[in-house]
Amino acid sequence: MNDSTTTTAELKTRLLAFVRERDWEQFHAPKNLSMALAAEAGELMEHFLWATPEQSHAIVQDQVKRAKIAEELADVVIYALEFANATGLDVAAAIEAKMAANAKKYPVDKARGRSEKYDEL
């Protein structure tokens, strides 16, 4: 499996099967999944704590660290997809709607090369 050949639907289906085989749906309330997602995001961030932006690029090139970072990223995505499964949210539709909203808030002519929030552009 890789990003080029695997759909979001396939990932969600595989994840749902994994969860159901273990009878874990009973624990996967939106509250619990959102908290697990935040916890895993924190574990991902921990790899970059106190690093400069430049150092963070180097960290992800170190093969040992990269493997651990990949595991944490997988945990974040797994919990996000399981949240979508548990709530019936369509990930692609949510992303498309958010990108359309962001395109309005951050027009290219105002936002290109700038990091300010939309109300400061």
Biopython code that builds the backbone (N, CA, C, O; Angstrom):
import numpy as np
from Bio.PDB.StructureBuilder import StructureBuilder

atoms = [
    (1, "MET", "N", (0.839, -1.188, 0.000)),
    (1, "MET", "CA", (0.000, 0.000, 0.000)),
    (1, "MET", "C", (0.880, 1.247, 0.000)),
    (1, "MET", "O", (1.922, 1.288, 0.655)),
    (2, "ASN", "N", (0.444, 2.259, -0.744)),
    (2, "ASN", "CA", (1.110, 3.549, -0.709)),
    (2, "ASN", "C", (0.115, 4.636, -1.093)),
    (2, "ASN", "O", (-0.993, 4.347, -1.545)),
    (3, "ASP", "N", (0.518, 5.878, -0.911)),
    (3, "ASP", "CA", (-0.378, 7.001, -1.171)),
    (3, "ASP", "C", (-0.865, 7.056, -2.614)),
    (3, "ASP", "O", (-1.974, 7.523, -2.871)),
    (4, "SER", "N", (-0.059, 6.589, -3.549)),
    (4, "SER", "CA", (-0.413, 6.671, -4.959)),
    (4, "SER", "C", (-1.489, 5.668, -5.370)),
    (4, "SER", "O", (-2.201, 5.877, -6.352)),
    (5, "THR", "N", (-1.601, 4.579, -4.610)),
    (5, "THR", "CA", (-2.513, 3.515, -5.035)),
    (5, "THR", "C", (-3.638, 3.212, -4.051)),
    (5, "THR", "O", (-4.509, 2.394, -4.350)),
    (6, "THR", "N", (-3.637, 3.846, -2.898)),
    (6, "THR", "CA", (-4.605, 3.520, -1.854)),
    (6, "THR", "C", (-5.545, 4.694, -1.638)),
    (6, "THR", "O", (-5.103, 5.831, -1.476)),
    (7, "THR", "N", (-6.831, 4.418, -1.637)),
    (7, "THR", "CA", (-7.813, 5.483, -1.426)),
    (7, "THR", "C", (-8.110, 5.652, 0.059)),
    (7, "THR", "O", (-7.843, 4.765, 0.870)),
    (8, "THR", "N", (-8.659, 6.796, 0.390)),
    (8, "THR", "CA", (-9.104, 7.036, 1.761)),
    (8, "THR", "C", (-10.162, 6.016, 2.152)),
    (8, "THR", "O", (-10.167, 5.520, 3.278)),
    (9, "ALA", "N", (-11.055, 5.706, 1.228)),
    (9, "ALA", "CA", (-12.102, 4.717, 1.503)),
    (9, "ALA", "C", (-11.505, 3.362, 1.852)),
    (9, "ALA", "O", (-11.990, 2.683, 2.757)),
    (10, "GLU", "N", (-10.460, 2.966, 1.142)),
    (10, "GLU", "CA", (-9.806, 1.686, 1.441)),
    (10, "GLU", "C", (-9.196, 1.698, 2.837)),
    (10, "GLU", "O", (-9.316, 0.724, 3.581)),
    (11, "LEU", "N", (-8.547, 2.795, 3.189)),
    (11, "LEU", "CA", (-7.965, 2.897, 4.528)),
    (11, "LEU", "C", (-9.042, 2.830, 5.599)),
    (11, "LEU", "O", (-8.891, 2.121, 6.594)),
    (12, "LYS", "N", (-10.130, 3.567, 5.398)),
    (12, "LYS", "CA", (-11.227, 3.559, 6.373)),
    (12, "LYS", "C", (-11.834, 2.165, 6.509)),
    (12, "LYS", "O", (-12.157, 1.738, 7.617)),
    (13, "THR", "N", (-11.992, 1.456, 5.400)),
    (13, "THR", "CA", (-12.565, 0.109, 5.429)),
    (13, "THR", "C", (-11.645, -0.855, 6.168)),
    (13, "THR", "O", (-12.104, -1.639, 6.999)),
    (14, "ARG", "N", (-10.364, -0.801, 5.873)),
    (14, "ARG", "CA", (-9.407, -1.674, 6.571)),
    (14, "ARG", "C", (-9.371, -1.382, 8.063)),
    (14, "ARG", "O", (-9.328, -2.296, 8.886)),
    (15, "LEU", "N", (-9.389, -0.096, 8.403)),
    (15, "LEU", "CA", (-9.367, 0.299, 9.803)),
    (15, "LEU", "C", (-10.630, -0.165, 10.519)),
    (15, "LEU", "O", (-10.561, -0.679, 11.636)),
    (16, "LEU", "N", (-11.776, 0.014, 9.883)),
    (16, "LEU", "CA", (-13.035, -0.416, 10.493)),
    (16, "LEU", "C", (-13.034, -1.921, 10.737)),
    (16, "LEU", "O", (-13.495, -2.379, 11.783)),
    (17, "ALA", "N", (-12.524, -2.686, 9.791)),
    (17, "ALA", "CA", (-12.437, -4.142, 9.977)),
    (17, "ALA", "C", (-11.524, -4.484, 11.149)),
    (17, "ALA", "O", (-11.845, -5.354, 11.958)),
    (18, "PHE", "N", (-10.398, -3.807, 11.237)),
    (18, "PHE", "CA", (-9.450, -4.023, 12.331)),
    (18, "PHE", "C", (-10.118, -3.753, 13.687)),
    (18, "PHE", "O", (-9.981, -4.537, 14.627)),
    (19, "VAL", "N", (-10.832, -2.645, 13.767)),
    (19, "VAL", "CA", (-11.497, -2.250, 15.013)),
    (19, "VAL", "C", (-12.602, -3.247, 15.368)),
    (19, "VAL", "O", (-12.731, -3.656, 16.522)),
    (20, "ARG", "N", (-13.389, -3.630, 14.377)),
    (20, "ARG", "CA", (-14.498, -4.557, 14.634)),
    (20, "ARG", "C", (-14.007, -5.938, 15.043)),
    (20, "ARG", "O", (-14.628, -6.580, 15.889)),
    (21, "GLU", "N", (-12.911, -6.408, 14.466)),
    (21, "GLU", "CA", (-12.355, -7.713, 14.853)),
    (21, "GLU", "C", (-11.989, -7.738, 16.335)),
    (21, "GLU", "O", (-12.006, -8.796, 16.962)),
    (22, "ARG", "N", (-11.666, -6.595, 16.884)),
    (22, "ARG", "CA", (-11.235, -6.504, 18.276)),
    (22, "ARG", "C", (-12.336, -5.993, 19.204)),
    (22, "ARG", "O", (-12.117, -5.826, 20.404)),
    (23, "ASP", "N", (-13.507, -5.749, 18.647)),
    (23, "ASP", "CA", (-14.652, -5.233, 19.406)),
    (23, "ASP", "C", (-14.300, -3.936, 20.129)),
    (23, "ASP", "O", (-14.616, -3.758, 21.305)),
    (24, "TRP", "N", (-13.641, -3.036, 19.405)),
    (24, "TRP", "CA", (-13.217, -1.765, 19.985)),
    (24, "TRP", "C", (-14.181, -0.617, 19.721)),
    (24, "TRP", "O", (-14.019, 0.464, 20.287)),
    (25, "GLU", "N", (-15.182, -0.832, 18.871)),
    (25, "GLU", "CA", (-16.101, 0.266, 18.578)),
    (25, "GLU", "C", (-16.763, 0.797, 19.852)),
    (25, "GLU", "O", (-17.100, 1.978, 19.939)),
    (26, "GLN", "N", (-16.942, -0.073, 20.824)),
    (26, "GLN", "CA", (-17.558, 0.341, 22.083)),
    (26, "GLN", "C", (-16.751, 1.427, 22.806)),
    (26, "GLN", "O", (-17.299, 2.162, 23.627)),
    (27, "PHE", "N", (-15.476, 1.526, 22.509)),
    (27, "PHE", "CA", (-14.605, 2.510, 23.157)),
    (27, "PHE", "C", (-14.400, 3.758, 22.298)),
    (27, "PHE", "O", (-13.825, 4.744, 22.758)),
    (28, "HIS", "N", (-14.869, 3.715, 21.057)),
    (28, "HIS", "CA", (-14.538, 4.765, 20.098)),
    (28, "HIS", "C", (-15.614, 5.836, 19.970)),
    (28, "HIS", "O", (-16.099, 6.128, 18.877)),
    (29, "ALA", "N", (-15.972, 6.406, 21.099)),
    (29, "ALA", "CA", (-16.862, 7.571, 21.098)),
    (29, "ALA", "C", (-16.075, 8.758, 20.533)),
    (29, "ALA", "O", (-14.854, 8.809, 20.675)),
    (30, "PRO", "N", (-16.756, 9.707, 19.899)),
    (30, "PRO", "CA", (-16.039, 10.872, 19.373)),
    (30, "PRO", "C", (-15.144, 11.547, 20.412)),
    (30, "PRO", "O", (-14.032, 11.961, 20.087)),
    (31, "LYS", "N", (-15.607, 11.662, 21.639)),
    (31, "LYS", "CA", (-14.801, 12.266, 22.700)),
    (31, "LYS", "C", (-13.485, 11.523, 22.879)),
    (31, "LYS", "O", (-12.422, 12.142, 22.920)),
    (32, "ASN", "N", (-13.551, 10.213, 22.986)),
    (32, "ASN", "CA", (-12.345, 9.418, 23.206)),
    (32, "ASN", "C", (-11.400, 9.466, 22.003)),
    (32, "ASN", "O", (-10.184, 9.573, 22.162)),
    (33, "LEU", "N", (-11.965, 9.388, 20.816)),
    (33, "LEU", "CA", (-11.126, 9.424, 19.619)),
    (33, "LEU", "C", (-10.468, 10.786, 19.439)),
    (33, "LEU", "O", (-9.312, 10.862, 19.025)),
    (34, "SER", "N", (-11.188, 11.859, 19.744)),
    (34, "SER", "CA", (-10.578, 13.186, 19.618)),
    (34, "SER", "C", (-9.442, 13.355, 20.623)),
    (34, "SER", "O", (-8.428, 13.982, 20.317)),
    (35, "MET", "N", (-9.608, 12.806, 21.804)),
    (35, "MET", "CA", (-8.548, 12.879, 22.811)),
    (35, "MET", "C", (-7.349, 12.023, 22.407)),
    (35, "MET", "O", (-6.204, 12.440, 22.584)),
    (36, "ALA", "N", (-7.601, 10.843, 21.873)),
    (36, "ALA", "CA", (-6.509, 9.976, 21.419)),
    (36, "ALA", "C", (-5.757, 10.645, 20.273)),
    (36, "ALA", "O", (-4.530, 10.575, 20.208)),
    (37, "LEU", "N", (-6.486, 11.287, 19.377)),
    (37, "LEU", "CA", (-5.875, 12.000, 18.261)),
    (37, "LEU", "C", (-4.970, 13.114, 18.768)),
    (37, "LEU", "O", (-3.850, 13.275, 18.282)),
    (38, "ALA", "N", (-5.444, 13.876, 19.735)),
    (38, "ALA", "CA", (-4.626, 14.956, 20.311)),
    (38, "ALA", "C", (-3.386, 14.399, 21.001)),
    (38, "ALA", "O", (-2.301, 14.967, 20.884)),
    (39, "ALA", "N", (-3.541, 13.304, 21.710)),
    (39, "ALA", "CA", (-2.400, 12.692, 22.402)),
    (39, "ALA", "C", (-1.344, 12.225, 21.400)),
    (39, "ALA", "O", (-0.148, 12.438, 21.601)),
    (40, "GLU", "N", (-1.796, 11.592, 20.329)),
    (40, "GLU", "CA", (-0.847, 11.116, 19.323)),
    (40, "GLU", "C", (-0.185, 12.284, 18.587)),
    (40, "GLU", "O", (0.994, 12.206, 18.243)),
    (41, "ALA", "N", (-0.923, 13.349, 18.349)),
    (41, "ALA", "CA", (-0.326, 14.545, 17.731)),
    (41, "ALA", "C", (0.764, 15.099, 18.644)),
    (41, "ALA", "O", (1.802, 15.554, 18.164)),
    (42, "GLY", "N", (0.535, 15.063, 19.947)),
    (42, "GLY", "CA", (1.552, 15.492, 20.900)),
    (42, "GLY", "C", (2.796, 14.621, 20.826)),
    (42, "GLY", "O", (3.916, 15.125, 20.913)),
    (43, "GLU", "N", (2.606, 13.317, 20.665)),
    (43, "GLU", "CA", (3.757, 12.417, 20.548)),
    (43, "GLU", "C", (4.531, 12.687, 19.257)),
    (43, "GLU", "O", (5.757, 12.571, 19.236)),
    (44, "LEU", "N", (3.837, 13.042, 18.199)),
    (44, "LEU", "CA", (4.514, 13.421, 16.957)),
    (44, "LEU", "C", (5.313, 14.700, 17.164)),
    (44, "LEU", "O", (6.463, 14.792, 16.734)),
    (45, "MET", "N", (4.720, 15.672, 17.809)),
    (45, "MET", "CA", (5.401, 16.952, 18.053)),
    (45, "MET", "C", (6.626, 16.785, 18.939)),
    (45, "MET", "O", (7.598, 17.529, 18.811)),
    (46, "GLU", "N", (6.579, 15.821, 19.823)),
    (46, "GLU", "CA", (7.682, 15.606, 20.758)),
    (46, "GLU", "C", (9.022, 15.378, 20.042)),
    (46, "GLU", "O", (10.077, 15.733, 20.567)),
    (47, "HIS", "N", (8.973, 14.791, 18.861)),
    (47, "HIS", "CA", (10.208, 14.541, 18.106)),
    (47, "HIS", "C", (10.890, 15.833, 17.671)),
    (47, "HIS", "O", (12.078, 15.830, 17.351)),
    (48, "PHE", "N", (10.151, 16.928, 17.658)),
    (48, "PHE", "CA", (10.683, 18.197, 17.166)),
    (48, "PHE", "C", (10.807, 19.259, 18.255)),
    (48, "PHE", "O", (11.161, 20.405, 17.978)),
    (49, "LEU", "N", (10.517, 18.873, 19.486)),
    (49, "LEU", "CA", (10.561, 19.813, 20.599)),
    (49, "LEU", "C", (11.942, 20.451, 20.717)),
    (49, "LEU", "O", (12.959, 19.757, 20.759)),
    (50, "TRP", "N", (11.962, 21.741, 20.767)),
    (50, "TRP", "CA", (13.154, 22.575, 20.909)),
    (50, "TRP", "C", (14.021, 22.633, 19.655)),
    (50, "TRP", "O", (15.070, 23.277, 19.673)),
    (51, "ALA", "N", (13.620, 21.989, 18.585)),
    (51, "ALA", "CA", (14.400, 22.047, 17.343)),
    (51, "ALA", "C", (14.052, 23.322, 16.582)),
    (51, "ALA", "O", (12.919, 23.801, 16.635)),
    (52, "THR", "N", (15.019, 23.851, 15.892)),
    (52, "THR", "CA", (14.754, 24.973, 14.996)),
    (52, "THR", "C", (14.053, 24.425, 13.749)),
    (52, "THR", "O", (14.060, 23.215, 13.521)),
    (53, "PRO", "N", (13.455, 25.293, 12.949)),
    (53, "PRO", "CA", (12.858, 24.794, 11.697)),
    (53, "PRO", "C", (13.873, 24.030, 10.842)),
    (53, "PRO", "O", (13.542, 22.998, 10.259)),
    (54, "GLU", "N", (15.080, 24.525, 10.770)),
    (54, "GLU", "CA", (16.120, 23.856, 9.995)),
    (54, "GLU", "C", (16.439, 22.482, 10.577)),
    (54, "GLU", "O", (16.555, 21.499, 9.844)),
    (55, "GLN", "N", (16.579, 22.423, 11.893)),
    (55, "GLN", "CA", (16.868, 21.146, 12.540)),
    (55, "GLN", "C", (15.733, 20.143, 12.327)),
    (55, "GLN", "O", (15.976, 18.943, 12.204)),
    (56, "SER", "N", (14.505, 20.636, 12.285)),
    (56, "SER", "CA", (13.372, 19.725, 12.091)),
    (56, "SER", "C", (13.453, 19.023, 10.738)),
    (56, "SER", "O", (13.065, 17.861, 10.617)),
    (57, "HIS", "N", (13.956, 19.721, 9.722)),
    (57, "HIS", "CA", (14.145, 19.082, 8.412)),
    (57, "HIS", "C", (15.210, 17.993, 8.498)),
    (57, "HIS", "O", (15.071, 16.938, 7.879)),
    (58, "ALA", "N", (16.249, 18.238, 9.248)),
    (58, "ALA", "CA", (17.311, 17.238, 9.414)),
    (58, "ALA", "C", (16.812, 16.035, 10.213)),
    (58, "ALA", "O", (17.177, 14.897, 9.916)),
    (59, "ILE", "N", (15.991, 16.280, 11.209)),
    (59, "ILE", "CA", (15.477, 15.193, 12.052)),
    (59, "ILE", "C", (14.732, 14.168, 11.204)),
    (59, "ILE", "O", (14.910, 12.965, 11.394)),
    (60, "VAL", "N", (13.904, 14.625, 10.275)),
    (60, "VAL", "CA", (13.118, 13.678, 9.475)),
    (60, "VAL", "C", (13.963, 12.940, 8.440)),
    (60, "VAL", "O", (13.477, 11.996, 7.816)),
    (61, "GLN", "N", (15.209, 13.348, 8.246)),
    (61, "GLN", "CA", (16.096, 12.634, 7.334)),
    (61, "GLN", "C", (16.890, 11.535, 8.025)),
    (61, "GLN", "O", (17.411, 10.633, 7.369)),
    (62, "ASP", "N", (16.982, 11.610, 9.356)),
    (62, "ASP", "CA", (17.667, 10.566, 10.125)),
    (62, "ASP", "C", (16.793, 9.314, 10.086)),
    (62, "ASP", "O", (15.644, 9.352, 10.527)),
    (63, "GLN", "N", (17.320, 8.209, 9.565)),
    (63, "GLN", "CA", (16.507, 7.020, 9.306)),
    (63, "GLN", "C", (15.883, 6.418, 10.566)),
    (63, "GLN", "O", (14.746, 5.950, 10.517)),
    (64, "VAL", "N", (16.590, 6.419, 11.678)),
    (64, "VAL", "CA", (16.039, 5.878, 12.923)),
    (64, "VAL", "C", (14.900, 6.759, 13.412)),
    (64, "VAL", "O", (13.825, 6.267, 13.756)),
    (65, "LYS", "N", (15.142, 8.063, 13.439)),
    (65, "LYS", "CA", (14.101, 8.999, 13.877)),
    (65, "LYS", "C", (12.932, 8.999, 12.905)),
    (65, "LYS", "O", (11.775, 9.078, 13.319)),
    (66, "ARG", "N", (13.231, 8.909, 11.615)),
    (66, "ARG", "CA", (12.182, 8.919, 10.591)),
    (66, "ARG", "C", (11.195, 7.773, 10.797)),
    (66, "ARG", "O", (9.987, 7.957, 10.646)),
    (67, "ALA", "N", (11.705, 6.594, 11.140)),
    (67, "ALA", "CA", (10.834, 5.444, 11.373)),
    (67, "ALA", "C", (9.911, 5.681, 12.559)),
    (67, "ALA", "O", (8.734, 5.323, 12.513)),
    (68, "LYS", "N", (10.435, 6.278, 13.613)),
    (68, "LYS", "CA", (9.602, 6.579, 14.787)),
    (68, "LYS", "C", (8.576, 7.661, 14.468)),
    (68, "LYS", "O", (7.432, 7.594, 14.917)),
    (69, "ILE", "N", (8.989, 8.649, 13.695)),
    (69, "ILE", "CA", (8.083, 9.723, 13.284)),
    (69, "ILE", "C", (6.970, 9.154, 12.407)),
    (69, "ILE", "O", (5.812, 9.555, 12.532)),
    (70, "ALA", "N", (7.317, 8.225, 11.523)),
    (70, "ALA", "CA", (6.315, 7.587, 10.665)),
    (70, "ALA", "C", (5.278, 6.842, 11.507)),
    (70, "ALA", "O", (4.087, 6.874, 11.197)),
    (71, "GLU", "N", (5.723, 6.180, 12.560)),
    (71, "GLU", "CA", (4.794, 5.485, 13.459)),
    (71, "GLU", "C", (3.831, 6.469, 14.115)),
    (71, "GLU", "O", (2.634, 6.200, 14.215)),
    (72, "GLU", "N", (4.350, 7.599, 14.558)),
    (72, "GLU", "CA", (3.488, 8.596, 15.206)),
    (72, "GLU", "C", (2.517, 9.213, 14.199)),
    (72, "GLU", "O", (1.348, 9.434, 14.515)),
    (73, "LEU", "N", (2.999, 9.491, 12.991)),
    (73, "LEU", "CA", (2.113, 10.011, 11.952)),
    (73, "LEU", "C", (1.004, 9.004, 11.660)),
    (73, "LEU", "O", (-0.159, 9.380, 11.519)),
    (74, "ALA", "N", (1.363, 7.734, 11.571)),
    (74, "ALA", "CA", (0.355, 6.690, 11.333)),
    (74, "ALA", "C", (-0.687, 6.695, 12.443)),
    (74, "ALA", "O", (-1.881, 6.585, 12.165)),
    (75, "ASP", "N", (-0.259, 6.819, 13.686)),
    (75, "ASP", "CA", (-1.212, 6.867, 14.801)),
    (75, "ASP", "C", (-2.177, 8.048, 14.659)),
    (75, "ASP", "O", (-3.379, 7.904, 14.886)),
    (76, "VAL", "N", (-1.648, 9.208, 14.284)),
    (76, "VAL", "CA", (-2.488, 10.399, 14.110)),
    (76, "VAL", "C", (-3.520, 10.159, 13.015)),
    (76, "VAL", "O", (-4.704, 10.440, 13.198)),
    (77, "VAL", "N", (-3.073, 9.643, 11.885)),
    (77, "VAL", "CA", (-3.984, 9.428, 10.754)),
    (77, "VAL", "C", (-4.991, 8.330, 11.087)),
    (77, "VAL", "O", (-6.166, 8.445, 10.740)),
    (78, "ILE", "N", (-4.546, 7.274, 11.753)),
    (78, "ILE", "CA", (-5.457, 6.193, 12.145)),
    (78, "ILE", "C", (-6.574, 6.738, 13.025)),
    (78, "ILE", "O", (-7.744, 6.443, 12.785)),
    (79, "TYR", "N", (-6.235, 7.521, 14.027)),
    (79, "TYR", "CA", (-7.283, 8.060, 14.897)),
    (79, "TYR", "C", (-8.178, 9.047, 14.160)),
    (79, "TYR", "O", (-9.377, 9.111, 14.434)),
    (80, "ALA", "N", (-7.623, 9.813, 13.236)),
    (80, "ALA", "CA", (-8.446, 10.736, 12.446)),
    (80, "ALA", "C", (-9.429, 9.949, 11.574)),
    (80, "ALA", "O", (-10.606, 10.301, 11.494)),
    (81, "LEU", "N", (-8.953, 8.896, 10.929)),
    (81, "LEU", "CA", (-9.836, 8.100, 10.086)),
    (81, "LEU", "C", (-10.861, 7.337, 10.913)),
    (81, "LEU", "O", (-12.011, 7.200, 10.495)),
    (82, "GLU", "N", (-10.471, 6.849, 12.059)),
    (82, "GLU", "CA", (-11.434, 6.155, 12.915)),
    (82, "GLU", "C", (-12.472, 7.139, 13.453)),
    (82, "GLU", "O", (-13.635, 6.776, 13.629)),
    (83, "PHE", "N", (-12.061, 8.380, 13.714)),
    (83, "PHE", "CA", (-13.018, 9.419, 14.100)),
    (83, "PHE", "C", (-14.036, 9.613, 12.978)),
    (83, "PHE", "O", (-15.236, 9.723, 13.229)),
    (84, "ALA", "N", (-13.546, 9.653, 11.746)),
    (84, "ALA", "CA", (-14.451, 9.783, 10.595)),
    (84, "ALA", "C", (-15.388, 8.584, 10.507)),
    (84, "ALA", "O", (-16.579, 8.750, 10.244)),
    (85, "ASN", "N", (-14.868, 7.388, 10.724)),
    (85, "ASN", "CA", (-15.719, 6.195, 10.720)),
    (85, "ASN", "C", (-16.787, 6.278, 11.802)),
    (85, "ASN", "O", (-17.962, 6.022, 11.539)),
    (86, "ALA", "N", (-16.385, 6.633, 13.005)),
    (86, "ALA", "CA", (-17.311, 6.637, 14.142)),
    (86, "ALA", "C", (-18.389, 7.718, 14.018)),
    (86, "ALA", "O", (-19.489, 7.567, 14.549)),
    (87, "THR", "N", (-18.072, 8.788, 13.325)),
    (87, "THR", "CA", (-19.023, 9.903, 13.217)),
    (87, "THR", "C", (-19.732, 9.972, 11.874)),
    (87, "THR", "O", (-20.648, 10.773, 11.691)),
    (88, "GLY", "N", (-19.311, 9.136, 10.939)),
    (88, "GLY", "CA", (-19.912, 9.155, 9.619)),
    (88, "GLY", "C", (-19.502, 10.349, 8.769)),
    (88, "GLY", "O", (-20.178, 10.693, 7.800)),
    (89, "LEU", "N", (-18.390, 10.981, 9.137)),
    (89, "LEU", "CA", (-17.906, 12.122, 8.361)),
    (89, "LEU", "C", (-17.144, 11.641, 7.132)),
    (89, "LEU", "O", (-16.411, 10.654, 7.189)),
    (90, "ASP", "N", (-17.323, 12.345, 6.032)),
    (90, "ASP", "CA", (-16.628, 12.048, 4.791)),
    (90, "ASP", "C", (-15.358, 12.894, 4.767)),
    (90, "ASP", "O", (-15.429, 14.119, 4.662)),
    (91, "VAL", "N", (-14.211, 12.255, 4.864)),
    (91, "VAL", "CA", (-12.933, 12.964, 4.956)),
    (91, "VAL", "C", (-12.677, 13.814, 3.721)),
    (91, "VAL", "O", (-12.327, 14.987, 3.846)),
    (92, "ALA", "N", (-12.843, 13.255, 2.548)),
    (92, "ALA", "CA", (-12.578, 14.001, 1.320)),
    (92, "ALA", "C", (-13.506, 15.208, 1.203)),
    (92, "ALA", "O", (-13.065, 16.292, 0.822)),
    (93, "ALA", "N", (-14.774, 15.031, 1.524)),
    (93, "ALA", "CA", (-15.727, 16.143, 1.457)),
    (93, "ALA", "C", (-15.375, 17.220, 2.482)),
    (93, "ALA", "O", (-15.474, 18.412, 2.190)),
    (94, "ALA", "N", (-14.969, 16.806, 3.672)),
    (94, "ALA", "CA", (-14.592, 17.778, 4.703)),
    (94, "ALA", "C", (-13.355, 18.566, 4.272)),
    (94, "ALA", "O", (-13.286, 19.779, 4.472)),
    (95, "ILE", "N", (-12.386, 17.878, 3.685)),
    (95, "ILE", "CA", (-11.169, 18.556, 3.215)),
    (95, "ILE", "C", (-11.508, 19.518, 2.083)),
    (95, "ILE", "O", (-11.023, 20.650, 2.062)),
    (96, "GLU", "N", (-12.331, 19.078, 1.151)),
    (96, "GLU", "CA", (-12.707, 19.942, 0.033)),
    (96, "GLU", "C", (-13.419, 21.199, 0.520)),
    (96, "GLU", "O", (-13.132, 22.299, 0.048)),
    (97, "ALA", "N", (-14.345, 21.039, 1.461)),
    (97, "ALA", "CA", (-15.066, 22.192, 2.004)),
    (97, "ALA", "C", (-14.118, 23.133, 2.743)),
    (97, "ALA", "O", (-14.229, 24.352, 2.611)),
    (98, "LYS", "N", (-13.201, 22.587, 3.508)),
    (98, "LYS", "CA", (-12.248, 23.412, 4.253)),
    (98, "LYS", "C", (-11.295, 24.140, 3.315)),
    (98, "LYS", "O", (-10.976, 25.307, 3.540)),
    (99, "MET", "N", (-10.842, 23.465, 2.270)),
    (99, "MET", "CA", (-9.948, 24.118, 1.311)),
    (99, "MET", "C", (-10.664, 25.245, 0.571)),
    (99, "MET", "O", (-10.062, 26.281, 0.291)),
    (100, "ALA", "N", (-11.934, 25.054, 0.255)),
    (100, "ALA", "CA", (-12.705, 26.121, -0.401)),
    (100, "ALA", "C", (-12.854, 27.317, 0.538)),
    (100, "ALA", "O", (-12.718, 28.465, 0.113)),
    (101, "ALA", "N", (-13.132, 27.051, 1.805)),
    (101, "ALA", "CA", (-13.245, 28.137, 2.783)),
    (101, "ALA", "C", (-11.903, 28.843, 2.954)),
    (101, "ALA", "O", (-11.852, 30.071, 3.025)),
    (102, "ASN", "N", (-10.818, 28.075, 3.021)),
    (102, "ASN", "CA", (-9.487, 28.668, 3.170)),
    (102, "ASN", "C", (-9.081, 29.479, 1.948)),
    (102, "ASN", "O", (-8.395, 30.493, 2.077)),
    (103, "ALA", "N", (-9.499, 29.041, 0.762)),
    (103, "ALA", "CA", (-9.189, 29.790, -0.455)),
    (103, "ALA", "C", (-9.821, 31.179, -0.406)),
    (103, "ALA", "O", (-9.238, 32.150, -0.888)),
    (104, "LYS", "N", (-11.004, 31.266, 0.174)),
    (104, "LYS", "CA", (-11.667, 32.571, 0.322)),
    (104, "LYS", "C", (-10.985, 33.415, 1.392)),
    (104, "LYS", "O", (-10.821, 34.624, 1.228)),
    (105, "LYS", "N", (-10.591, 32.775, 2.484)),
    (105, "LYS", "CA", (-9.947, 33.502, 3.588)),
    (105, "LYS", "C", (-8.519, 33.904, 3.249)),
    (105, "LYS", "O", (-8.019, 34.915, 3.742)),
    (106, "TYR", "N", (-7.869, 33.115, 2.414)),
    (106, "TYR", "CA", (-6.460, 33.344, 2.071)),
    (106, "TYR", "C", (-6.282, 33.439, 0.561)),
    (106, "TYR", "O", (-5.694, 32.540, -0.040)),
    (107, "PRO", "N", (-6.775, 34.506, -0.066)),
    (107, "PRO", "CA", (-6.592, 34.636, -1.511)),
    (107, "PRO", "C", (-5.105, 34.714, -1.860)),
    (107, "PRO", "O", (-4.318, 35.317, -1.130)),
    (108, "VAL", "N", (-4.735, 34.106, -2.969)),
    (108, "VAL", "CA", (-3.336, 34.014, -3.370)),
    (108, "VAL", "C", (-2.672, 35.388, -3.407)),
    (108, "VAL", "O", (-1.547, 35.546, -2.932)),
    (109, "ASP", "N", (-3.351, 36.367, -3.961)),
    (109, "ASP", "CA", (-2.731, 37.686, -4.115)),
    (109, "ASP", "C", (-2.413, 38.346, -2.774)),
    (109, "ASP", "O", (-1.548, 39.219, -2.709)),
    (110, "LYS", "N", (-3.101, 37.942, -1.703)),
    (110, "LYS", "CA", (-2.828, 38.515, -0.379)),
    (110, "LYS", "C", (-1.967, 37.599, 0.494)),
    (110, "LYS", "O", (-1.185, 38.079, 1.314)),
    (111, "ALA", "N", (-2.107, 36.301, 0.322)),
    (111, "ALA", "CA", (-1.496, 35.355, 1.254)),
    (111, "ALA", "C", (-0.173, 34.758, 0.778)),
    (111, "ALA", "O", (0.584, 34.228, 1.593)),
    (112, "ARG", "N", (0.117, 34.829, -0.494)),
    (112, "ARG", "CA", (1.315, 34.174, -1.029)),
    (112, "ARG", "C", (2.578, 34.641, -0.293)),
    (112, "ARG", "O", (2.890, 35.831, -0.259)),
    (113, "GLY", "N", (3.293, 33.674, 0.293)),
    (113, "GLY", "CA", (4.549, 33.961, 0.975)),
    (113, "GLY", "C", (4.387, 34.610, 2.336)),
    (113, "GLY", "O", (5.371, 35.065, 2.920)),
    (114, "ARG", "N", (3.172, 34.663, 2.854)),
    (114, "ARG", "CA", (2.931, 35.313, 4.148)),
    (114, "ARG", "C", (2.317, 34.308, 5.114)),
    (114, "ARG", "O", (1.574, 33.415, 4.708)),
    (115, "SER", "N", (2.631, 34.462, 6.386)),
    (115, "SER", "CA", (2.117, 33.530, 7.389)),
    (115, "SER", "C", (1.063, 34.135, 8.302)),
    (115, "SER", "O", (0.603, 33.480, 9.238)),
    (116, "GLU", "N", (0.677, 35.375, 8.042)),
    (116, "GLU", "CA", (-0.316, 36.012, 8.908)),
    (116, "GLU", "C", (-1.668, 35.316, 8.779)),
    (116, "GLU", "O", (-1.980, 34.701, 7.759)),
    (117, "LYS", "N", (-2.453, 35.431, 9.836)),
    (117, "LYS", "CA", (-3.806, 34.912, 9.833)),
    (117, "LYS", "C", (-4.659, 35.741, 8.881)),
    (117, "LYS", "O", (-4.352, 36.903, 8.616)),
    (118, "TYR", "N", (-5.721, 35.145, 8.373)),
    (118, "TYR", "CA", (-6.540, 35.777, 7.335)),
    (118, "TYR", "C", (-7.034, 37.172, 7.703)),
    (118, "TYR", "O", (-7.159, 38.028, 6.828)),
    (119, "ASP", "N", (-7.314, 37.413, 8.971)),
    (119, "ASP", "CA", (-7.829, 38.730, 9.372)),
    (119, "ASP", "C", (-6.714, 39.761, 9.532)),
    (119, "ASP", "O", (-6.976, 40.915, 9.872)),
    (120, "GLU", "N", (-5.467, 39.344, 9.288)),
    (120, "GLU", "CA", (-4.336, 40.264, 9.364)),
    (120, "GLU", "C", (-3.698, 40.516, 8.001)),
    (120, "GLU", "O", (-2.719, 41.256, 7.905)),
    (121, "LEU", "N", (-4.242, 39.910, 6.946)),
    (121, "LEU", "CA", (-3.674, 40.082, 5.606)),
    (121, "LEU", "C", (-4.027, 41.461, 5.050)),
    (121, "LEU", "O", (-3.637, 41.795, 3.931)),
]
sb = StructureBuilder()
sb.init_structure("model")
sb.init_model(0)
sb.init_chain("A")
sb.init_seg("    ")
for serial, (resi, resn, name, xyz) in enumerate(atoms, 1):
    if name == "N":
        sb.init_residue(resn, " ", resi, " ")
    sb.init_atom(name, np.array(xyz, "f"), 0.0, 1.0, " ", f" {name:<3s}", serial, name[0])
structure = sb.get_structure()
